[in-house]
Amino acid sequence: MLRKFIVLSSLLLAVYCLNAQSSIEELMPVRGFSIAAPGPQALDQFVTFIEDELATRDINVLILRVDYNYQYKSHPELKDS
């Protein structure tokens, strides 16, 4: 009787784990977008873009690239042009 209980419990646990692993993409989809940070003059337009374009497409991850315009001395080709 105990052996049947252990086998049944193990089987139920395995089925639960398989079901949980197979549906994680459905439960927590990642839809990302990467864009450079806007300048102060384009901030209103950027906010409108996020609200009208990204939100309507269910984008839930935003990677905002920030450029500090660092002037590299050892590799000047890396500076922002």
VMD Tcl script that builds the backbone (N, CA, C; Angstrom):
set m [mol new atoms 243]
animate dup $m
set s [atomselect $m all]
$s set {name element resname resid chain x y z} {
  {N N MET 1 A 0.823 -1.197 0.000}
  {CA C MET 1 A 0.000 0.000 0.000}
  {C C MET 1 A 0.872 1.268 0.000}
  {N N LEU 2 A 1.893 1.284 0.830}
  {CA C LEU 2 A 2.796 2.429 0.893}
  {C C LEU 2 A 3.535 2.607 -0.424}
  {N N ARG 3 A 3.920 1.490 -1.029}
  {CA C ARG 3 A 4.633 1.556 -2.312}
  {C C ARG 3 A 3.741 2.172 -3.388}
  {N N LYS 4 A 2.461 1.807 -3.433}
  {CA C LYS 4 A 1.529 2.374 -4.415}
  {C C LYS 4 A 1.367 3.878 -4.185}
  {N N PHE 5 A 1.307 4.266 -2.927}
  {CA C PHE 5 A 1.174 5.683 -2.601}
  {C C PHE 5 A 2.393 6.470 -3.080}
  {N N ILE 6 A 3.577 5.928 -2.853}
  {CA C ILE 6 A 4.813 6.602 -3.272}
  {C C ILE 6 A 4.877 6.706 -4.786}
  {N N VAL 7 A 4.523 5.631 -5.482}
  {CA C VAL 7 A 4.549 5.641 -6.950}
  {C C VAL 7 A 3.539 6.652 -7.484}
  {N N LEU 8 A 2.340 6.651 -6.939}
  {CA C LEU 8 A 1.308 7.583 -7.386}
  {C C LEU 8 A 1.707 9.031 -7.090}
  {N N SER 9 A 2.266 9.274 -5.920}
  {CA C SER 9 A 2.715 10.628 -5.574}
  {C C SER 9 A 3.825 11.091 -6.502}
  {N N SER 10 A 4.761 10.216 -6.798}
  {CA C SER 10 A 5.860 10.559 -7.707}
  {C C SER 10 A 5.342 10.860 -9.098}
  {N N LEU 11 A 4.385 10.077 -9.562}
  {CA C LEU 11 A 3.804 10.291 -10.885}
  {C C LEU 11 A 3.073 11.632 -10.948}
  {N N LEU 12 A 2.290 11.940 -9.945}
  {CA C LEU 12 A 1.580 13.219 -9.912}
  {C C LEU 12 A 2.553 14.393 -9.857}
  {N N LEU 13 A 3.608 14.262 -9.089}
  {CA C LEU 13 A 4.610 15.319 -9.003}
  {C C LEU 13 A 5.308 15.517 -10.341}
  {N N ALA 14 A 5.629 14.430 -11.027}
  {CA C ALA 14 A 6.288 14.524 -12.333}
  {C C ALA 14 A 5.378 15.201 -13.351}
  {N N VAL 15 A 4.110 14.844 -13.363}
  {CA C VAL 15 A 3.165 15.458 -14.297}
  {C C VAL 15 A 3.013 16.943 -13.987}
  {N N TYR 16 A 2.935 17.296 -12.720}
  {CA C TYR 16 A 2.823 18.702 -12.330}
  {C C TYR 16 A 4.053 19.488 -12.775}
  {N N CYS 17 A 5.236 18.940 -12.559}
  {CA C CYS 17 A 6.474 19.637 -12.938}
  {C C CYS 17 A 6.566 19.811 -14.445}
  {N N LEU 18 A 6.205 18.798 -15.199}
  {CA C LEU 18 A 6.240 18.913 -16.656}
  {C C LEU 18 A 5.263 19.974 -17.135}
  {N N ASN 19 A 4.090 20.001 -16.553}
  {CA C ASN 19 A 3.090 20.985 -16.936}
  {C C ASN 19 A 3.571 22.391 -16.588}
  {N N ALA 20 A 4.172 22.565 -15.428}
  {CA C ALA 20 A 4.652 23.885 -15.013}
  {C C ALA 20 A 5.783 24.367 -15.911}
  {N N GLN 21 A 6.673 23.480 -16.310}
  {CA C GLN 21 A 7.799 23.875 -17.152}
  {C C GLN 21 A 7.359 24.187 -18.570}
  {N N SER 22 A 6.387 23.481 -19.076}
  {CA C SER 22 A 5.996 23.687 -20.465}
  {C C SER 22 A 5.172 24.958 -20.661}
  {N N SER 23 A 4.605 25.497 -19.607}
  {CA C SER 23 A 3.734 26.651 -19.787}
  {C C SER 23 A 4.345 27.964 -19.282}
  {N N ILE 24 A 5.618 27.956 -18.900}
  {CA C ILE 24 A 6.215 29.188 -18.371}
  {C C ILE 24 A 6.245 30.289 -19.425}
  {N N GLU 25 A 6.469 29.930 -20.688}
  {CA C GLU 25 A 6.480 30.927 -21.758}
  {C C GLU 25 A 5.092 31.536 -21.957}
  {N N GLU 26 A 4.072 30.728 -21.714}
  {CA C GLU 26 A 2.713 31.245 -21.840}
  {C C GLU 26 A 2.351 32.135 -20.656}
  {N N LEU 27 A 2.853 31.787 -19.484}
  {CA C LEU 27 A 2.532 32.556 -18.284}
  {C C LEU 27 A 3.296 33.867 -18.209}
  {N N MET 28 A 4.555 33.859 -18.652}
  {CA C MET 28 A 5.402 35.041 -18.536}
  {C C MET 28 A 6.150 35.291 -19.843}
  {N N PRO 29 A 5.456 35.685 -20.889}
  {CA C PRO 29 A 6.159 35.938 -22.150}
  {C C PRO 29 A 7.026 37.191 -22.043}
  {N N VAL 30 A 8.155 37.165 -22.724}
  {CA C VAL 30 A 9.049 38.323 -22.741}
  {C C VAL 30 A 9.054 38.881 -24.151}
  {N N ARG 31 A 8.622 40.111 -24.265}
  {CA C ARG 31 A 8.635 40.818 -25.547}
  {C C ARG 31 A 9.410 42.108 -25.322}
  {N N GLY 32 A 10.624 42.142 -25.842}
  {CA C GLY 32 A 11.499 43.254 -25.542}
  {C C GLY 32 A 11.774 44.166 -26.715}
  {N N PHE 33 A 12.246 45.351 -26.377}
  {CA C PHE 33 A 12.594 46.361 -27.371}
  {C C PHE 33 A 13.768 47.160 -26.821}
  {N N SER 34 A 14.766 47.384 -27.650}
  {CA C SER 34 A 15.941 48.150 -27.250}
  {C C SER 34 A 16.000 49.425 -28.074}
  {N N ILE 35 A 16.222 50.543 -27.388}
  {CA C ILE 35 A 16.245 51.833 -28.072}
  {C C ILE 35 A 17.168 52.785 -27.313}
  {N N ALA 36 A 17.782 53.687 -28.045}
  {CA C ALA 36 A 18.631 54.696 -27.408}
  {C C ALA 36 A 17.764 55.712 -26.667}
  {N N ALA 37 A 18.277 56.211 -25.565}
  {CA C ALA 37 A 17.558 57.230 -24.801}
  {C C ALA 37 A 17.449 58.499 -25.640}
  {N N PRO 38 A 16.290 59.126 -25.623}
  {CA C PRO 38 A 16.121 60.343 -26.418}
  {C C PRO 38 A 16.771 61.545 -25.740}
  {N N GLY 39 A 17.019 62.550 -26.519}
  {CA C GLY 39 A 17.486 63.812 -25.961}
  {C C GLY 39 A 16.316 64.551 -25.340}
  {N N PRO 40 A 16.590 65.597 -24.581}
  {CA C PRO 40 A 15.516 66.349 -23.920}
  {C C PRO 40 A 14.476 66.896 -24.895}
  {N N GLN 41 A 14.895 67.284 -26.089}
  {CA C GLN 41 A 13.969 67.860 -27.060}
  {C C GLN 41 A 13.002 66.813 -27.627}
  {N N ALA 42 A 13.312 65.524 -27.520}
  {CA C ALA 42 A 12.458 64.480 -28.095}
  {C C ALA 42 A 11.745 63.650 -27.034}
  {N N LEU 43 A 11.757 64.103 -25.797}
  {CA C LEU 43 A 11.188 63.317 -24.711}
  {C C LEU 43 A 9.680 63.112 -24.850}
  {N N ASP 44 A 8.937 64.146 -25.192}
  {CA C ASP 44 A 7.484 64.006 -25.357}
  {C C ASP 44 A 7.151 63.028 -26.479}
  {N N GLN 45 A 7.875 63.114 -27.557}
  {CA C GLN 45 A 7.671 62.205 -28.691}
  {C C GLN 45 A 8.013 60.764 -28.283}
  {N N PHE 46 A 9.038 60.596 -27.466}
  {CA C PHE 46 A 9.445 59.277 -26.995}
  {C C PHE 46 A 8.363 58.657 -26.107}
  {N N VAL 47 A 7.809 59.434 -25.193}
  {CA C VAL 47 A 6.741 58.940 -24.318}
  {C C VAL 47 A 5.523 58.544 -25.143}
  {N N THR 48 A 5.180 59.334 -26.134}
  {CA C THR 48 A 4.064 59.004 -27.025}
  {C C THR 48 A 4.339 57.703 -27.767}
  {N N PHE 49 A 5.572 57.513 -28.225}
  {CA C PHE 49 A 5.959 56.280 -28.908}
  {C C PHE 49 A 5.778 55.068 -27.998}
  {N N ILE 50 A 6.191 55.193 -26.745}
  {CA C ILE 50 A 6.038 54.084 -25.802}
  {C C ILE 50 A 4.565 53.764 -25.590}
  {N N GLU 51 A 3.759 54.785 -25.364}
  {CA C GLU 51 A 2.337 54.566 -25.091}
  {C C GLU 51 A 1.583 54.044 -26.309}
  {N N ASP 52 A 1.847 54.616 -27.478}
  {CA C ASP 52 A 1.061 54.273 -28.668}
  {C C ASP 52 A 1.580 53.055 -29.422}
  {N N GLU 53 A 2.886 52.858 -29.431}
  {CA C GLU 53 A 3.456 51.779 -30.234}
  {C C GLU 53 A 3.852 50.557 -29.409}
  {N N LEU 54 A 4.613 50.769 -28.361}
  {CA C LEU 54 A 5.107 49.623 -27.594}
  {C C LEU 54 A 4.016 48.989 -26.738}
  {N N ALA 55 A 3.250 49.789 -26.049}
  {CA C ALA 55 A 2.213 49.246 -25.167}
  {C C ALA 55 A 1.148 48.492 -25.949}
  {N N THR 56 A 0.795 48.970 -27.117}
  {CA C THR 56 A -0.241 48.290 -27.910}
  {C C THR 56 A 0.253 46.975 -28.495}
  {N N ARG 57 A 1.562 46.781 -28.520}
  {CA C ARG 57 A 2.131 45.530 -29.036}
  {C C ARG 57 A 2.575 44.596 -27.905}
  {N N ASP 58 A 2.132 44.875 -26.688}
  {CA C ASP 58 A 2.435 44.058 -25.507}
  {C C ASP 58 A 3.926 43.935 -25.224}
  {N N ILE 59 A 4.684 44.982 -25.506}
  {CA C ILE 59 A 6.102 45.006 -25.156}
  {C C ILE 59 A 6.190 45.185 -23.645}
  {N N ASN 60 A 6.867 44.249 -22.961}
  {CA C ASN 60 A 6.933 44.332 -21.504}
  {C C ASN 60 A 8.362 44.470 -20.977}
  {N N VAL 61 A 9.345 44.570 -21.876}
  {CA C VAL 61 A 10.733 44.799 -21.477}
  {C C VAL 61 A 11.294 45.902 -22.364}
  {N N LEU 62 A 11.793 46.951 -21.749}
  {CA C LEU 62 A 12.390 48.048 -22.503}
  {C C LEU 62 A 13.841 48.200 -22.065}
  {N N ILE 63 A 14.751 48.065 -23.026}
  {CA C ILE 63 A 16.171 48.281 -22.763}
  {C C ILE 63 A 16.492 49.673 -23.281}
  {N N LEU 64 A 16.784 50.556 -22.370}
  {CA C LEU 64 A 17.048 51.952 -22.711}
  {C C LEU 64 A 18.556 52.176 -22.699}
  {N N ARG 65 A 19.121 52.383 -23.876}
  {CA C ARG 65 A 20.569 52.583 -24.001}
  {C C ARG 65 A 20.905 54.047 -23.713}
  {N N VAL 66 A 21.833 54.252 -22.806}
  {CA C VAL 66 A 22.240 55.603 -22.425}
  {C C VAL 66 A 23.666 55.826 -22.913}
  {N N ASP 67 A 23.872 56.886 -23.680}
  {CA C ASP 67 A 25.185 57.233 -24.201}
  {C C ASP 67 A 25.679 58.456 -23.441}
  {N N TYR 68 A 26.812 58.322 -22.812}
  {CA C TYR 68 A 27.357 59.427 -22.025}
  {C C TYR 68 A 28.307 60.306 -22.823}
  {N N ASN 69 A 28.461 60.039 -24.116}
  {CA C ASN 69 A 29.361 60.810 -24.984}
  {C C ASN 69 A 30.768 60.889 -24.407}
  {N N TYR 70 A 31.229 59.774 -23.911}
  {CA C TYR 70 A 32.570 59.711 -23.333}
  {C C TYR 70 A 33.617 59.879 -24.430}
  {N N GLN 71 A 34.578 60.701 -24.193}
  {CA C GLN 71 A 35.650 60.956 -25.163}
  {C C GLN 71 A 36.823 60.021 -24.861}
  {N N TYR 72 A 36.870 58.901 -25.571}
  {CA C TYR 72 A 37.941 57.926 -25.361}
  {C C TYR 72 A 39.264 58.458 -25.904}
  {N N LYS 73 A 40.318 58.402 -25.088}
  {CA C LYS 73 A 41.642 58.842 -25.537}
  {C C LYS 73 A 42.402 57.703 -26.210}
  {N N SER 74 A 42.285 56.490 -25.653}
  {CA C SER 74 A 43.040 55.371 -26.212}
  {C C SER 74 A 42.402 54.821 -27.489}
  {N N HIS 75 A 41.086 54.970 -27.636}
  {CA C HIS 75 A 40.376 54.506 -28.834}
  {C C HIS 75 A 39.383 55.587 -29.267}
  {N N PRO 76 A 39.851 56.636 -29.910}
  {CA C PRO 76 A 38.957 57.736 -30.288}
  {C C PRO 76 A 37.878 57.313 -31.281}
  {N N GLU 77 A 38.068 56.187 -31.959}
  {CA C GLU 77 A 37.046 55.726 -32.909}
  {C C GLU 77 A 35.768 55.267 -32.212}
  {N N LEU 78 A 35.835 55.060 -30.894}
  {CA C LEU 78 A 34.664 54.616 -30.144}
  {C C LEU 78 A 33.774 55.764 -29.681}
  {N N LYS 79 A 34.249 56.977 -29.809}
  {CA C LYS 79 A 33.440 58.104 -29.342}
  {C C LYS 79 A 32.233 58.291 -30.257}
  {N N ASP 80 A 31.197 58.883 -29.698}
  {CA C ASP 80 A 29.967 59.123 -30.456}
  {C C ASP 80 A 30.233 60.175 -31.523}
  {N N SER 81 A 29.792 59.897 -32.736}
  {CA C SER 81 A 30.044 60.863 -33.821}
  {C C SER 81 A 28.877 61.783 -34.051}
}
mol reanalyze $m
mol bondsrecalc $m
mol representation Tube
mol addrep $m
